[in-house]
């Protein structure tokens, strides 16, 4: 017959351990604010620019103009990120459009160097282009930005939705 090497705990031992645990001082635990992840990025206040992804070797955290200086708010980081992404996308599309505009003949018989093509557009087509860009920008602003409260504009102006 095999004997079990498991020993049962007595009620006195459980009471003793519970008393020791109750007498021990509790550490001061301050709960961190819960921030929802933004496309997999969880902001961390201890890192430069709240730990925004994009620090790559060999430069690491690269901010030569100081846009992410210490003391910047999370909203400012998100606003700068939004501006950088949108300007980058517009620049990429403009580069393709610049080369394509010179390579192929477009509507309205526009031709020549890309720098001279906007002046060749008929006024109604230019107005339509301008209104289309304005509508797209206003739509983007209503999706991603907080509606300004002109009674207390310092808290809502330039604020991005969470």
Secondary structure, DSSP 8 states (H G I E B T S, - for coil): ----------HHHHHHHHHHHHHS-------------BTTB---TTSGGGG-S--BTTTBS--TT-TT-TT--HHHHHHHHHHHHHHHHHHHHHHHHHHHHHHS--GGG--S-GGGTGGGS-HHHHHHHHHHHHHHHHHHHHHHB----TTSHHHHTT-B--
